[in-house]
Amino acid sequence: MSQTVEVATPEKKPPRRVVTPWRLVSLGVAVFVALAGVRVITGQNALTDSGTIQASLAFAIPIAMAGLGGLWAERAGIINIGLEGMMVLGTWAGAFAAYNTGSPWAGLVAGVLGGVIGGLLHAVATVTFGVDHIVSGVAINILAVGAMRYLSILYFQDQPGGGAAQSPPLPRFPLVDLPFVSGLLGPLEDKRWFLVSDLAGLVLGLTTGISLLTLVAILLIPASYYILWKTPFGLRLRSCGESPEAAESLGVSVYRYKYVAVLVSGGLAGMGGVFLAMVSSSIYQEGQTGGRGYIGLAAMIFGNWRPGGLAMGAGLFGFTDALQVRGSGAAVHALLLLVAAVLVAVAIWQFTRGKRLSAVVSLGVAALLVVWWALTDTLPRELVTYSPHIATLLVMALATQRLRPPAAVGRQWRPGGKS
């Protein structure tokens, strides 16, 4: 008798969907068109006018710099919860140097160095001594706030306009404009035509009254992508976050790359702090970071540890922050329609994938939001004030379904594969 032996074959996993730049651009265009439609329906011109775009950029840049710092560190396997403290170090160091030299560029260098010092502390604790990454980051956050308060009392309290919790007025970075843009597109924005005026407001907001530091910060996002994904250095650094044992076996100095990544991470966070002190305002104040280091981490996770997605996340958080500052409750209230439109699109996508129950739930929530918008004129002040934080929670809840962090992130590592 012959026996048939069945050989188990491994199940084929569905191919992983790659998020290309064109998909990100398409998603951004679709959201902008929906936003323009909501603006026409509700009459809330603050949704897409140039002032809101400028304010969104100003709010988004510190978040993006913190998130980019987190991306560098976590791609090398180091969780950097201390981004908030490194931003605090950057705000104070930048203010100190700018005030004493009269140059905002000297403040930028000092602020970046202040963040690097925070990164060095984190690297020594986590890479050299194997301290838990979360514990080290929280300690840096606490240490930075107390140390900067002490230094403010020491150096700023007796200066004109200074105090125990703030610096004197600081020099600001110069602003640049594209010539003729305001004259050509300003009247077009005022027409309030669907999509045409919205595009004019977008271009105006991105090309007029822009700080030079803003341009530098924006360029750092594609530069980071190129360095980390298109160079041998970036490949080696990312290998330290995926499999440090394999990287070490190939001759990569894992310690050195982890140190470099965390130092760059701190420098980027420090630069975000300089932006807060000398672009968003013209003074250093205690508590100026306002949790942006943590929101930067949320933007990084939303972007799936990629610079393009990170930029979109920072833009979303910056937009909601700008809208609640400039547009008051009525403009934030209009976002209920935008969220409903997004949920309808999600429901259609889920239905095509056979997830009918999820599609029905999405449509039900969208219907409730439309009813909420129709029966009310504004949102409670508490919801308006905390709309950026609510957006952070919602985005994180939706983004966690398709995340793929570096495999070895957060793990203590020692030479020879000991962890």
C-alpha positions as CSV (number, residue, x, y, z in Angstrom):
1,M,0.0,0.0,0.0
2,S,1.3,3.4,-0.9
3,Q,0.9,6.2,1.5
4,T,0.4,9.8,0.4
5,V,2.4,12.3,2.3
6,E,0.9,15.8,2.5
7,V,3.5,18.5,2.6
8,A,2.3,21.7,4.4
9,T,3.1,24.7,2.4
10,P,3.4,28.1,4.1
11,E,0.5,30.4,3.4
12,K,1.3,33.3,1.2
13,K,1.0,36.6,2.8
14,P,-0.7,39.3,0.9
15,P,1.8,41.7,-0.7
16,R,2.5,44.7,1.5
17,R,1.1,47.9,0.1
18,V,3.8,50.4,-0.5
19,V,2.9,54.0,0.1
20,T,4.5,55.9,-2.8
21,P,4.9,59.6,-3.0
22,W,2.2,59.8,-5.7
23,R,-0.3,58.2,-3.3
24,L,0.6,60.7,-0.6
25,V,0.2,63.5,-3.1
26,S,-3.1,62.1,-4.3
27,L,-4.4,61.8,-0.7
28,G,-3.4,65.4,0.0
29,V,-5.1,66.7,-3.1
30,A,-8.3,64.7,-2.2
31,V,-8.4,66.2,1.3
32,F,-7.8,69.7,0.0
33,V,-10.6,69.4,-2.5
34,A,-12.9,68.2,0.3
35,L,-11.8,71.0,2.5
36,A,-12.6,73.5,-0.3
37,G,-16.0,72.0,-0.6
38,V,-16.7,72.3,3.1
39,R,-15.5,75.9,2.9
40,V,-18.1,76.7,0.2
41,I,-20.9,74.9,2.1
42,T,-20.3,76.4,5.5
43,G,-19.0,79.8,4.4
44,Q,-16.1,79.5,6.8
45,N,-13.4,81.1,4.7
46,A,-10.8,80.7,7.4
47,L,-10.6,77.0,6.4
48,T,-8.4,77.7,3.4
49,D,-7.3,81.4,3.5
50,S,-3.7,82.4,3.3
51,G,-3.6,83.5,7.0
52,T,-4.6,80.0,8.1
53,I,-2.1,78.4,5.8
54,Q,0.7,80.6,7.3
55,A,-0.4,79.9,10.8
56,S,-0.6,76.1,10.1
57,L,3.0,76.2,8.8
58,A,4.1,78.0,11.9
59,F,2.5,75.5,14.2
60,A,3.6,72.5,12.1
61,I,7.3,73.2,11.8
62,P,8.2,72.6,15.5
63,I,6.1,69.4,15.5
64,A,7.8,68.3,12.3
65,M,11.3,68.9,13.7
66,A,10.5,67.0,16.8
67,G,9.0,64.2,14.8
68,L,12.0,64.1,12.4
69,G,14.3,63.9,15.5
70,G,12.2,61.0,16.7
71,L,12.5,59.3,13.3
72,W,16.3,59.5,13.3
73,A,16.6,58.0,16.7
74,E,14.0,55.3,16.3
75,R,15.3,54.2,12.9
76,A,18.5,53.4,14.8
77,G,16.6,51.6,17.5
78,I,16.5,54.3,20.2
79,I,13.1,55.5,21.6
80,N,13.5,59.2,22.3
81,I,10.8,60.3,24.7
82,G,13.1,63.1,25.7
83,L,12.3,65.2,22.6
84,E,10.3,67.6,24.7
85,G,13.2,68.3,27.0
86,M,15.6,68.7,24.1
87,M,13.2,71.3,22.6
88,V,13.3,73.1,25.9
89,L,17.1,73.1,25.9
90,G,16.9,74.4,22.3
91,T,14.5,77.3,23.2
92,W,16.7,78.5,26.1
93,A,20.1,78.1,24.5
94,G,18.9,79.8,21.3
95,A,17.4,82.7,23.3
96,F,20.6,83.1,25.4
97,A,22.9,83.2,22.4
98,A,20.6,85.4,20.2
99,Y,20.1,87.9,23.0
100,N,23.8,88.2,23.8
101,T,25.0,88.3,20.1
102,G,22.0,90.1,18.5
103,S,22.1,87.4,15.8
104,P,19.3,84.9,15.3
105,W,21.7,82.6,13.4
106,A,23.9,82.4,16.4
107,G,20.8,81.5,18.4
108,L,20.1,78.8,15.8
109,V,23.5,77.3,16.3
110,A,23.3,77.4,20.1
111,G,19.8,76.0,20.1
112,V,20.8,73.0,17.9
113,L,23.8,72.5,20.2
114,G,21.5,72.6,23.3
115,G,19.4,69.9,21.7
116,V,22.6,67.9,20.9
117,I,23.6,68.0,24.5
118,G,20.2,66.6,25.5
119,G,20.7,63.9,22.8
120,L,24.2,63.1,24.2
121,L,22.8,62.6,27.7
122,H,20.1,60.2,26.3
123,A,22.7,58.3,24.2
124,V,25.1,57.9,27.1
125,A,22.2,56.6,29.3
126,T,20.6,54.3,26.7
127,V,23.4,53.2,24.4
128,T,26.4,53.0,26.8
129,F,24.8,52.1,30.1
130,G,21.7,50.3,28.8
131,V,19.1,52.4,30.8
132,D,15.5,51.9,29.8
133,H,14.8,54.3,26.9
134,I,11.5,55.6,28.4
135,V,13.0,56.2,31.9
136,S,16.0,58.1,30.3
137,G,13.7,60.3,28.2
138,V,11.3,61.2,31.0
139,A,14.3,62.1,33.2
140,I,15.7,64.4,30.5
141,N,12.3,66.1,30.2
142,I,12.1,66.8,33.9
143,L,15.8,67.8,34.1
144,A,15.5,70.3,31.2
145,V,12.6,72.2,32.7
146,G,14.2,72.6,36.1
147,A,17.6,73.4,34.7
148,M,16.3,76.1,32.3
149,R,14.2,77.7,35.1
150,Y,17.4,78.0,37.2
151,L,19.4,79.4,34.3
152,S,16.6,81.9,33.5
153,I,16.7,83.2,37.1
154,L,20.5,83.4,36.8
155,Y,20.8,85.1,33.5
156,F,17.5,86.7,32.4
157,Q,15.8,87.9,35.6
158,D,17.9,91.1,35.9
159,Q,17.7,91.9,32.1
160,P,15.3,94.5,30.8
161,G,12.1,92.7,29.8
162,G,13.4,89.4,31.2
163,G,12.3,87.4,34.2
164,A,12.5,84.1,36.0
165,A,10.4,82.4,33.3
166,Q,11.2,84.4,30.2
167,S,13.9,86.1,28.2
168,P,14.1,89.7,27.0
169,P,12.9,90.3,23.4
170,L,14.9,88.4,20.8
171,P,16.0,89.1,17.2
172,R,14.0,87.3,14.6
173,F,14.9,85.6,11.4
174,P,14.3,87.6,8.2
175,L,11.2,87.0,6.1
176,V,11.1,86.3,2.4
177,D,8.4,86.6,-0.3
178,L,8.1,85.5,-3.8
179,P,7.8,88.7,-6.0
180,F,4.4,89.5,-7.6
181,V,2.6,86.6,-6.0
182,S,0.6,88.7,-3.6
183,G,-0.5,91.1,-6.2
184,L,-1.5,88.4,-8.7
185,L,-3.2,85.9,-6.3
186,G,-4.6,88.3,-3.6
187,P,-7.6,89.5,-5.6
188,L,-8.2,85.9,-6.8
189,E,-8.4,84.7,-3.2
190,D,-10.9,87.4,-2.4
191,K,-13.3,86.1,-5.1
192,R,-14.1,83.0,-2.9
193,W,-14.5,80.8,-5.9
194,F,-14.5,77.0,-5.3
195,L,-11.1,75.5,-5.5
196,V,-9.6,78.4,-7.5
197,S,-9.6,80.8,-4.6
198,D,-8.6,78.0,-2.2
199,L,-5.5,77.2,-4.4
200,A,-4.7,80.9,-4.4
201,G,-4.9,81.1,-0.6
202,L,-2.7,78.0,-0.4
203,V,0.0,79.4,-2.7
204,L,-0.1,82.8,-0.9
205,G,0.2,81.2,2.5
206,L,3.3,79.1,1.4
207,T,5.1,81.9,-0.5
208,T,4.6,85.2,1.5
209,G,6.0,86.2,4.8
210,I,8.0,83.0,5.2
211,S,10.9,82.9,7.6
212,L,14.3,81.7,6.3
213,L,14.3,79.2,9.2
214,T,11.0,77.8,7.9
215,L,12.6,77.1,4.5
216,V,15.6,75.4,6.2
217,A,13.3,73.2,8.3
218,I,11.1,72.2,5.2
219,L,14.3,71.2,3.3
220,L,15.4,69.0,6.1
221,I,12.5,66.6,5.5
222,P,13.5,65.5,2.0
223,A,17.1,65.7,3.0
224,S,16.5,63.2,5.8
225,Y,14.7,60.9,3.4
226,Y,17.6,61.0,1.0
227,I,20.2,60.4,3.7
228,L,18.4,57.6,5.4
229,W,17.0,55.8,2.3
230,K,19.4,56.6,-0.5
231,T,22.9,56.5,1.0
232,P,25.0,53.7,2.4
233,F,25.2,55.6,5.7
234,G,21.4,55.6,6.0
235,L,21.2,51.9,5.2
236,R,23.7,51.1,8.0
237,L,21.9,53.4,10.4
238,R,18.5,51.8,9.7
239,S,20.0,48.3,10.0
240,C,20.9,49.2,13.6
241,G,17.2,49.6,14.3
242,E,16.1,46.5,12.5
243,S,18.8,44.0,13.5
244,P,21.8,45.3,15.3
245,E,23.3,41.7,15.5
246,A,23.2,41.4,11.7
247,A,24.6,44.9,11.3
248,E,27.4,44.1,13.7
249,S,28.2,40.9,11.8
250,L,28.6,42.9,8.7
251,G,31.1,45.3,10.3
252,V,28.8,48.1,11.2
253,S,29.8,50.1,14.3
254,V,26.4,49.9,15.9
255,Y,27.4,52.0,18.9
256,R,28.7,54.8,16.7
257,Y,25.6,54.9,14.5
258,K,23.2,54.9,17.4
259,Y,25.2,57.8,19.0
260,V,25.0,59.7,15.7
261,A,21.3,59.1,15.3
262,V,20.5,60.3,18.8
263,L,22.7,63.4,18.5
264,V,21.0,64.3,15.2
265,S,17.7,63.7,16.9
266,G,18.5,66.1,19.7
267,G,19.8,68.7,17.3
268,L,16.6,68.6,15.2
269,A,14.5,68.9,18.4
270,G,16.6,71.9,19.5
271,M,16.0,73.5,16.1
272,G,12.3,73.1,16.7
273,G,12.8,74.9,20.0
274,V,14.6,77.8,18.3
275,F,11.7,78.1,15.9
276,L,9.3,78.5,18.8
277,A,11.4,81.2,20.4
278,M,12.4,83.3,17.4
279,V,9.9,82.6,14.6
280,S,6.6,81.7,16.3
281,S,7.3,84.4,18.9
282,S,10.2,86.8,19.7
283,I,10.8,85.7,23.3
284,Y,11.7,82.6,25.3
285,Q,9.0,81.6,27.8
286,E,8.8,78.7,30.2
287,G,6.4,76.1,29.0
288,Q,6.8,77.3,25.4
289,T,7.1,73.9,23.9
290,G,3.6,73.0,25.1
291,G,3.9,69.2,24.6
292,R,5.0,69.5,21.0
293,G,7.8,67.0,21.5
294,Y,5.1,64.4,22.3
295,I,2.9,65.5,19.4
296,G,6.0,65.2,17.2
297,L,6.3,61.5,18.2
298,A,2.6,61.1,17.4
299,A,3.2,62.6,13.9
300,M,6.1,60.2,13.4
301,I,4.0,57.2,14.3
302,F,1.2,58.4,12.1
303,G,3.7,58.7,9.3
304,N,4.8,55.1,9.9
305,W,8.4,56.1,10.6
306,R,8.7,57.8,7.1
307,P,9.5,61.5,6.4
308,G,6.6,62.0,4.0
309,G,3.9,60.6,6.3
310,L,5.5,62.5,9.2
311,A,5.1,65.8,7.2
312,M,1.5,65.0,6.6
313,G,0.9,64.3,10.3
314,A,2.6,67.5,11.4
315,G,0.6,69.5,8.8
316,L,-2.6,68.0,10.2
317,F,-1.8,68.8,13.8
318,G,-0.6,72.3,12.8
319,F,-3.8,73.0,10.8
320,T,-6.1,72.0,13.6
321,D,-4.0,74.2,16.0
322,A,-4.1,77.2,13.6
323,L,-7.8,76.8,13.0
324,Q,-8.7,76.9,16.7
325,V,-6.6,80.0,17.1
326,R,-7.7,81.9,14.0
327,G,-11.1,80.5,13.1
328,S,-12.7,80.2,16.5
329,G,-15.4,77.6,17.2
330,A,-17.3,78.1,14.0
331,A,-14.4,77.1,11.7
332,V,-13.6,74.0,13.9
333,H,-17.3,73.2,13.9
334,A,-17.2,73.1,10.0
335,L,-14.6,70.3,10.3
336,L,-17.4,68.0,11.3
337,L,-18.4,67.9,7.7
338,L,-14.8,67.2,6.6
339,V,-14.5,64.3,9.1
340,A,-17.9,62.9,7.8
341,A,-16.7,63.1,4.2
342,V,-13.5,61.2,5.2
343,L,-15.5,58.5,7.0
344,V,-17.7,58.1,3.9
345,A,-14.6,57.5,1.8
346,V,-13.3,55.1,4.4
347,A,-16.7,53.2,4.3
348,I,-16.5,52.9,0.5
349,W,-12.9,51.6,0.7
350,Q,-13.9,49.1,3.5
351,F,-16.9,47.9,1.5
352,T,-14.8,47.1,-1.5
353,R,-12.5,45.0,0.7
354,G,-15.5,43.0,2.0
355,K,-15.5,44.6,5.5
356,R,-19.2,45.4,5.4
357,L,-19.7,45.8,9.2
358,S,-16.9,48.3,9.4
359,A,-18.3,50.2,6.4
360,V,-21.7,50.4,8.0
361,V,-20.2,51.7,11.3
362,S,-18.2,54.3,9.4
363,L,-21.4,55.5,7.5
364,G,-23.3,55.6,10.8
365,V,-20.7,57.8,12.5
366,A,-20.6,60.0,9.4
367,A,-24.4,60.4,9.5
368,L,-24.2,61.4,13.2
369,L,-21.5,64.0,12.5
370,V,-23.7,65.5,9.7
371,V,-26.7,65.7,12.1
372,W,-24.5,67.2,14.8
373,W,-23.3,69.9,12.3
374,A,-26.8,70.6,11.1
375,L,-28.3,71.1,14.6
376,T,-25.5,73.2,16.1
377,D,-23.8,76.5,15.2
378,T,-20.5,76.0,17.1
379,L,-18.7,73.6,19.3
380,P,-18.1,73.9,23.1
381,R,-15.1,76.0,23.9
382,E,-13.4,73.1,25.6
383,L,-13.6,71.0,22.4
384,V,-12.3,73.9,20.3
385,T,-9.3,74.5,22.6
386,Y,-8.3,70.9,22.7
387,S,-9.1,70.1,19.1
388,P,-5.4,69.5,18.2
389,H,-5.1,67.0,21.0
390,I,-8.4,65.3,20.0
391,A,-7.1,65.1,16.4
392,T,-3.9,63.5,17.7
393,L,-5.9,60.8,19.5
394,L,-8.2,60.1,16.5
395,V,-5.3,59.9,14.1
396,M,-3.3,57.6,16.4
397,A,-6.3,55.4,16.8
398,L,-6.8,55.1,13.0
399,A,-3.1,54.8,12.1
400,T,-2.2,52.0,14.5
401,Q,-3.8,49.4,12.1
402,R,-1.0,49.7,9.5
403,L,2.1,50.5,11.5
404,R,5.5,48.9,11.1
405,P,8.0,50.2,13.6
406,P,11.7,49.2,13.3
407,A,12.1,45.7,14.6
408,A,14.6,46.4,17.3
409,V,13.4,49.8,18.5
410,G,13.5,50.2,22.3
411,R,15.7,47.1,22.9
412,Q,18.9,47.4,24.9
413,W,21.8,46.0,22.9
414,R,25.3,45.0,23.7
415,P,28.2,44.0,21.4
416,G,28.2,40.3,20.6
417,G,24.4,40.1,20.5
418,K,23.9,40.4,24.2
419,S,20.7,42.4,25.1
